[in-house]
Amino acid sequence: MVAVLYHKMALPNACHLGKRVPKKLFYENAQLNATDRRAFAENIDTIIWQYTLKPSTIPIQPYEDGQREYVEIEVLQVNLRTIRSTKRIAEIIHRAIPYPLIIVFVYQTLSNDGLLAECLCSLSLALKRLSQAEHGAIVVEELLSTDWIDLSSLSAVDVEFLDSLALTYLPHTHLYAFYAALVDRVVALGCAKLTGRYCVESAVEESHARKDRLATSHNLELQISEYREALTKETQFNRKVELNMKIRQLEQQLQKLLDTL
């Protein structure tokens, strides 16, 4: 079922590797504490190095400017046993591998008769730059992930998102522009989950501003949820009135932000 995603991306056959990556490589080379090791051991089934995107496999040039080196992009598929600790696992993998990554998390469930019942996937990307403090080191500037997408039951917004990942729709200027465009699509999907409208910003400045507005929207949602939970436990009338007022104010702020997404 995850083949649907790769079909939509339409990457050239020359990019395909399909090579298994042993988890022990992360145990040996990444700085994992006991909790991280347990997250890998219990939640990850297999890691597959699916594609490598570089000038010898795809007609897009590398990018280097003294702050960033986007000489190749790797697509890793992480097959999961559970969806616990996925965010932490993504962070570990992004920090352990210096190249920009497209991590495709896949979680599948089977029906009682052994047929595929559900296939969930989530894409994780991270913008990286060269460390100014340590020569040769890579710094993860920002990590972004999509919500879980049910490939067995796609929504209209999901279809628009997957369609927009096609190679022909992405910039071929250089690999950094290519990767940044994918980041914009992840942000656009996050906005669409709130607004119901999938739209990718073309201007770089607006894309950055939109990313900030999306993060603020999520923070407002979290605050509203916390106030609503507090409201259900509150017994004093005056305090209930105060909480309701705060909730309405935050909802108004959130709606104004949603109108700009």
TIZAFI-982948 format. One record per residue (C-alpha): residue number from 0; x, z, y. Coordinates in pm, 1 decimal, decimal comma, always signed. Layout:
BEGIN
+-----+----------+----------+----------+
|   i |       px |       pz |       py |
+-----+----------+----------+----------+
| NUM |        X |        Z |        Y |
...
+-----+----------+----------+----------+
//
This chain:
BEGIN
+-----+----------+----------+----------+
|   i |       px |       pz |       py |
+-----+----------+----------+----------+
|   0 |     +0,0 |     +0,0 |     +0,0 |
|   1 |   +291,1 |    +66,4 |   +238,0 |
|   2 |   +367,8 |   -302,5 |   +192,7 |
|   3 |    +89,7 |   -359,0 |   +449,2 |
|   4 |   +313,5 |   -205,3 |   +715,9 |
|   5 |   +617,3 |   -414,2 |   +625,1 |
|   6 |   +404,7 |   -727,3 |   +605,8 |
|   7 |   +283,2 |   -660,9 |   +960,7 |
|   8 |   +640,0 |   -609,4 |  +1083,4 |
|   9 |   +737,4 |   -946,5 |   +932,0 |
|  10 |  +1108,9 |   -872,6 |   +912,1 |
|  11 |  +1328,6 |  -1147,6 |   +764,8 |
|  12 |  +1419,9 |  -1122,8 |   +395,8 |
|  13 |  +1784,5 |  -1105,0 |   +500,2 |
|  14 |  +1715,8 |   -758,5 |   +644,4 |
|  15 |  +1586,3 |   -613,7 |   +318,5 |
|  16 |  +1799,0 |   -371,1 |   +116,7 |
|  17 |  +1567,0 |   -153,0 |    -92,8 |
|  18 |  +1854,8 |    +84,5 |   -168,5 |
|  19 |  +1791,6 |   +444,3 |   -271,9 |
|  20 |  +1965,1 |   +714,0 |    -65,5 |
|  21 |  +2047,2 |  +1033,3 |   -263,3 |
|  22 |  +1926,7 |  +1352,3 |    -98,5 |
|  23 |  +2260,5 |  +1513,1 |   -181,4 |
|  24 |  +2421,6 |  +1302,9 |    +93,0 |
|  25 |  +2223,3 |  +1507,2 |   +346,3 |
|  26 |  +2307,5 |  +1832,0 |   +166,6 |
|  27 |  +2677,2 |  +1744,7 |   +189,8 |
|  28 |  +2697,9 |  +1587,6 |   +536,4 |
|  29 |  +2417,7 |  +1735,3 |   +746,7 |
|  30 |  +2425,7 |  +2092,0 |   +870,8 |
|  31 |  +2134,2 |  +2226,9 |   +669,4 |
|  32 |  +2037,8 |  +2590,4 |   +645,4 |
|  33 |  +1851,9 |  +2732,4 |   +345,9 |
|  34 |  +1511,2 |  +2648,3 |   +495,9 |
|  35 |  +1614,8 |  +2287,4 |   +563,3 |
|  36 |  +1749,4 |  +2244,9 |   +209,0 |
|  37 |  +1422,9 |  +2378,4 |    +68,9 |
|  38 |  +1224,0 |  +2138,9 |   +292,3 |
|  39 |  +1420,1 |  +1843,0 |   +151,7 |
|  40 |  +1403,2 |  +1962,1 |   -207,7 |
|  41 |  +1033,4 |  +2053,7 |   -214,2 |
|  42 |   +874,9 |  +1797,2 |    +17,6 |
|  43 |  +1076,9 |  +1477,6 |    -32,0 |
|  44 |  +1044,9 |  +1268,1 |   -345,6 |
|  45 |  +1278,9 |   +978,2 |   -263,6 |
|  46 |  +1449,9 |   +817,6 |    +36,0 |
|  47 |  +1480,6 |   +437,6 |    +39,7 |
|  48 |  +1698,3 |   +240,7 |   +280,3 |
|  49 |  +1453,0 |    -46,9 |   +315,4 |
|  50 |  +1593,6 |   -266,8 |   +593,7 |
|  51 |  +1897,5 |   -304,1 |   +815,5 |
|  52 |  +1858,4 |   -488,5 |  +1145,0 |
|  53 |  +2184,8 |   -621,1 |  +1288,2 |
|  54 |  +2311,2 |   -955,6 |  +1419,8 |
|  55 |  +2408,1 |  -1073,0 |  +1069,8 |
|  56 |  +2052,8 |  -1018,6 |   +939,5 |
|  57 |  +1835,4 |  -1075,4 |  +1246,1 |
|  58 |  +1883,7 |  -1298,4 |  +1555,7 |
|  59 |  +1910,6 |  -1011,4 |  +1804,3 |
|  60 |  +2234,2 |   -906,3 |  +1974,3 |
|  61 |  +2370,8 |   -549,9 |  +1983,2 |
|  62 |  +2365,4 |   -341,6 |  +2301,3 |
|  63 |  +2644,0 |   -122,3 |  +2444,6 |
|  64 |  +2669,1 |    +19,0 |  +2797,2 |
|  65 |  +2894,2 |   +324,9 |  +2774,1 |
|  66 |  +2596,4 |   +556,3 |  +2721,9 |
|  67 |  +2427,5 |   +389,9 |  +2426,5 |
|  68 |  +2537,3 |   +190,0 |  +2124,7 |
|  69 |  +2256,9 |     +0,6 |  +1954,0 |
|  70 |  +2459,7 |   -216,3 |  +1719,7 |
|  71 |  +2215,8 |   -193,0 |  +1428,6 |
|  72 |  +1881,2 |    -34,5 |  +1344,3 |
|  73 |  +1799,1 |   +112,0 |  +1004,0 |
|  74 |  +1454,7 |   +139,9 |   +843,6 |
|  75 |  +1430,3 |   +434,8 |   +604,9 |
|  76 |  +1126,0 |   +503,2 |   +389,7 |
|  77 |  +1080,2 |   +868,0 |   +297,1 |
|  78 |   +836,8 |   +915,2 |     +8,4 |
|  79 |   +684,7 |  +1261,5 |    +28,0 |
|  80 |   +548,6 |  +1506,7 |   -225,6 |
|  81 |   +373,2 |  +1700,6 |    +52,2 |
|  82 |   +331,9 |  +1650,7 |   +427,2 |
|  83 |   +472,8 |  +1992,8 |   +511,7 |
|  84 |   +779,0 |  +2017,7 |   +739,7 |
|  85 |   +770,4 |  +1644,0 |   +818,1 |
|  86 |   +865,1 |  +1694,7 |  +1182,5 |
|  87 |  +1168,7 |  +1903,6 |  +1088,5 |
|  88 |  +1272,2 |  +1657,1 |   +817,7 |
|  89 |  +1252,3 |  +1371,6 |  +1071,7 |
|  90 |  +1471,0 |  +1563,3 |  +1315,1 |
|  91 |  +1734,2 |  +1631,4 |  +1046,5 |
|  92 |  +1751,1 |  +1266,3 |   +938,1 |
|  93 |  +1766,1 |  +1133,7 |  +1294,9 |
|  94 |  +2052,0 |  +1371,4 |  +1379,1 |
|  95 |  +2241,6 |  +1307,6 |  +1055,8 |
|  96 |  +2256,6 |   +927,4 |  +1090,3 |
|  97 |  +2417,7 |   +791,4 |  +1409,4 |
|  98 |  +2227,7 |   +461,7 |  +1412,0 |
|  99 |  +1880,0 |   +432,8 |  +1566,3 |
| 100 |  +1626,1 |   +476,0 |  +1288,2 |
| 101 |  +1272,5 |   +375,8 |  +1206,7 |
| 102 |  +1165,8 |   +640,6 |   +956,4 |
| 103 |   +855,2 |   +551,7 |   +758,0 |
| 104 |   +707,5 |   +862,4 |   +599,5 |
| 105 |   +475,6 |   +781,9 |   +308,2 |
| 106 |   +240,3 |  +1020,5 |   +128,7 |
| 107 |    +11,9 |   +894,9 |   -148,3 |
| 108 |   -260,7 |  +1067,4 |   -349,2 |
| 109 |   -423,3 |   +950,0 |   -670,7 |
| 110 |   -783,4 |   +978,0 |   -788,0 |
| 111 |   -881,9 |  +1152,2 |  -1111,6 |
| 112 |   -857,9 |   +821,7 |  -1300,2 |
| 113 |   -503,0 |   +764,4 |  -1174,7 |
| 114 |   -582,5 |   +502,4 |   -910,0 |
| 115 |   -446,7 |   +514,8 |   -555,3 |
| 116 |   -692,6 |   +718,2 |   -348,7 |
| 117 |   -507,2 |   +751,0 |    -19,4 |
| 118 |   -188,2 |   +618,3 |   +135,8 |
| 119 |    -78,0 |   +788,6 |   +454,2 |
| 120 |   +216,7 |   +679,4 |   +664,0 |
| 121 |   +376,4 |   +798,6 |   +985,1 |
| 122 |   +650,4 |   +630,1 |  +1186,9 |
| 123 |   +923,5 |   +840,1 |  +1346,2 |
| 124 |  +1166,8 |   +708,1 |  +1609,2 |
| 125 |  +1431,8 |   +873,7 |  +1823,1 |
| 126 |  +1611,3 |   +746,9 |  +2131,4 |
| 127 |  +1983,6 |   +825,7 |  +2105,9 |
| 128 |  +2285,6 |   +818,2 |  +2335,1 |
| 129 |  +2657,9 |   +886,6 |  +2312,2 |
| 130 |  +2758,5 |  +1247,2 |  +2370,9 |
| 131 |  +2946,8 |  +1305,5 |  +2695,6 |
| 132 |  +3095,8 |  +1629,0 |  +2562,3 |
| 133 |  +3215,3 |  +1522,8 |  +2217,6 |
| 134 |  +3378,2 |  +1186,1 |  +2152,7 |
| 135 |  +3201,0 |   +985,2 |  +1881,9 |
| 136 |  +2904,2 |  +1220,9 |  +1861,3 |
| 137 |  +2544,1 |  +1107,4 |  +1902,8 |
| 138 |  +2277,0 |  +1296,5 |  +2095,2 |
| 139 |  +1906,3 |  +1260,9 |  +2014,7 |
| 140 |  +1738,8 |  +1229,5 |  +2354,6 |
| 141 |  +1378,4 |  +1220,8 |  +2239,8 |
| 142 |  +1195,7 |  +1217,5 |  +1908,3 |
| 143 |   +854,5 |  +1052,9 |  +1875,8 |
| 144 |   +621,4 |  +1018,7 |  +1578,3 |
| 145 |   +282,0 |   +866,4 |  +1517,3 |
| 146 |     -6,7 |  +1061,1 |  +1372,9 |
| 147 |    -78,2 |   +992,2 |  +1006,3 |
| 148 |   -218,2 |   +643,8 |   +951,6 |
| 149 |   -438,9 |   +592,8 |   +645,4 |
| 150 |   -330,1 |   +250,6 |   +522,6 |
| 151 |   -618,5 |   +248,1 |   +274,4 |
| 152 |   -873,1 |   +288,2 |   +555,6 |
| 153 |   -741,7 |   +149,6 |   +883,9 |
| 154 |   -923,9 |   +206,1 |  +1211,1 |
| 155 |   -948,7 |    -69,4 |  +1472,4 |
| 156 |   -680,6 |   +105,3 |  +1680,0 |
| 157 |   -453,1 |   +132,8 |  +1374,5 |
| 158 |   -487,7 |   -241,2 |  +1313,1 |
| 159 |   -398,7 |   -320,0 |  +1676,5 |
| 160 |    -94,4 |    -94,8 |  +1650,1 |
| 161 |    +28,3 |   -249,4 |  +1325,5 |
| 162 |    -28,4 |   -600,5 |  +1458,1 |
| 163 |   +181,7 |   -519,5 |  +1764,9 |
| 164 |   +481,5 |   -433,8 |  +1543,1 |
| 165 |   +529,0 |   -796,5 |  +1442,1 |
| 166 |   +880,6 |   -923,0 |  +1504,9 |
| 167 |   +754,7 |  -1213,2 |  +1716,3 |
| 168 |   +585,6 |   -971,4 |  +1961,4 |
| 169 |   +898,8 |   -762,2 |  +2021,1 |
| 170 |  +1176,3 |   -845,5 |  +2270,7 |
| 171 |  +1480,4 |  -1023,9 |  +2130,9 |
| 172 |  +1702,6 |   -957,3 |  +2434,6 |
| 173 |  +1909,9 |   -700,2 |  +2245,3 |
| 174 |  +1859,4 |   -423,3 |  +1989,2 |
| 175 |  +1804,8 |   -150,9 |  +2249,7 |
| 176 |  +1520,7 |   -347,0 |  +2412,0 |
| 177 |  +1379,2 |   -410,6 |  +2063,8 |
| 178 |  +1387,3 |    -40,3 |  +1975,0 |
| 179 |  +1254,9 |    +73,4 |  +2314,4 |
| 180 |   +958,2 |   -161,9 |  +2267,5 |
| 181 |   +881,1 |     +9,0 |  +1935,4 |
| 182 |   +893,3 |   +346,1 |  +2111,7 |
| 183 |   +644,3 |   +213,2 |  +2368,2 |
| 184 |   +410,8 |   +119,0 |  +2083,5 |
| 185 |   +428,9 |   +467,2 |  +1934,4 |
| 186 |   +340,0 |   +609,5 |  +2277,2 |
| 187 |    +56,3 |   +355,8 |  +2312,8 |
| 188 |    -86,7 |   +463,4 |  +1977,1 |
| 189 |    -75,6 |   +828,6 |  +2082,9 |
| 190 |   -266,4 |   +737,3 |  +2398,9 |
| 191 |   -516,2 |   +529,6 |  +2200,3 |
| 192 |   -594,1 |   +825,9 |  +1974,8 |
| 193 |   -717,6 |  +1003,7 |  +2287,6 |
| 194 |   -880,2 |   +714,3 |  +2474,1 |
| 195 |   -983,3 |   +471,8 |  +2199,9 |
| 196 |   -796,5 |   +190,5 |  +2379,9 |
| 197 |   -467,1 |    +50,6 |  +2253,4 |
| 198 |   -255,4 |    -93,7 |  +2533,6 |
| 199 |   +122,5 |   -132,2 |  +2556,7 |
| 200 |   +277,3 |    -95,8 |  +2903,0 |
| 201 |   +516,3 |   -374,2 |  +2996,2 |
| 202 |   +691,3 |   -210,9 |  +3295,0 |
| 203 |   +968,7 |    +32,5 |  +3202,5 |
| 204 |   +886,2 |   +277,5 |  +3482,8 |
| 205 |   +519,4 |   +290,1 |  +3388,5 |
| 206 |   +609,6 |   +333,6 |  +3022,9 |
| 207 |   +815,4 |   +645,7 |  +3104,0 |
| 208 |   +539,4 |   +786,0 |  +3326,2 |
| 209 |   +279,9 |   +719,2 |  +3057,6 |
| 210 |   +490,0 |   +905,3 |  +2802,1 |
| 211 |   +497,8 |  +1208,6 |  +3033,6 |
| 212 |   +121,6 |  +1192,2 |  +3087,7 |
| 213 |    +63,6 |  +1179,4 |  +2712,0 |
| 214 |   +279,0 |  +1490,7 |  +2660,8 |
| 215 |    +86,7 |  +1669,7 |  +2937,6 |
| 216 |   -243,8 |  +1569,3 |  +2774,9 |
| 217 |   -136,6 |  +1720,5 |  +2445,0 |
| 218 |    -33,2 |  +2041,0 |  +2622,8 |
| 219 |   -372,8 |  +2061,5 |  +2794,3 |
| 220 |   -547,3 |  +2010,0 |  +2460,4 |
| 221 |   -344,4 |  +2294,9 |  +2314,9 |
| 222 |   -431,4 |  +2526,2 |  +2605,2 |
| 223 |   -801,4 |  +2440,5 |  +2575,1 |
| 224 |   -790,7 |  +2512,9 |  +2203,0 |
| 225 |   -622,1 |  +2848,8 |  +2263,7 |
| 226 |   -877,2 |  +2948,0 |  +2529,2 |
| 227 |  -1166,1 |  +2847,8 |  +2302,0 |
| 228 |  -1023,8 |  +3058,9 |  +2021,9 |
| 229 |   -986,4 |  +3352,6 |  +2260,3 |
| 230 |  -1347,1 |  +3298,7 |  +2375,0 |
| 231 |  -1481,2 |  +3340,3 |  +2020,5 |
| 232 |  -1308,5 |  +3679,7 |  +1995,9 |
| 233 |  -1391,6 |  +3807,5 |  +2344,5 |
| 234 |  -1665,5 |  +4070,5 |  +2378,4 |
| 235 |  -1662,6 |  +4139,8 |  +2753,0 |
| 236 |  -1906,6 |  +3925,7 |  +2951,3 |
| 237 |  -1688,8 |  +3893,2 |  +3263,5 |
| 238 |  -1392,3 |  +3784,9 |  +3054,3 |
| 239 |  -1607,4 |  +3525,1 |  +2873,9 |
| 240 |  -1713,2 |  +3378,6 |  +3209,9 |
| 241 |  -1349,5 |  +3363,5 |  +3319,5 |
| 242 |  -1242,4 |  +3188,6 |  +2998,0 |
| 243 |  -1525,4 |  +2935,3 |  +3026,5 |
| 244 |  -1420,2 |  +2853,2 |  +3382,5 |
| 245 |  -1058,8 |  +2801,1 |  +3274,8 |
| 246 |  -1172,2 |  +2576,6 |  +2989,3 |
| 247 |  -1384,6 |  +2362,3 |  +3224,2 |
| 248 |  -1096,2 |  +2331,0 |  +3471,4 |
| 249 |   -854,3 |  +2224,0 |  +3199,2 |
| 250 |  -1109,2 |  +1978,6 |  +3057,1 |
| 251 |  -1144,5 |  +1820,8 |  +3401,8 |
| 252 |   -765,6 |  +1790,1 |  +3432,7 |
| 253 |   -748,5 |  +1638,7 |  +3085,9 |
| 254 |  -1019,3 |  +1383,5 |  +3161,5 |
| 255 |   -838,2 |  +1272,2 |  +3476,2 |
| 256 |   -521,8 |  +1219,7 |  +3272,5 |
| 257 |   -708,4 |  +1031,6 |  +2998,3 |
| 258 |   -840,7 |   +793,4 |  +3261,9 |
| 259 |   -479,6 |   +701,5 |  +3343,8 |
| 260 |   -365,3 |   +647,4 |  +2983,6 |
+-----+----------+----------+----------+
//
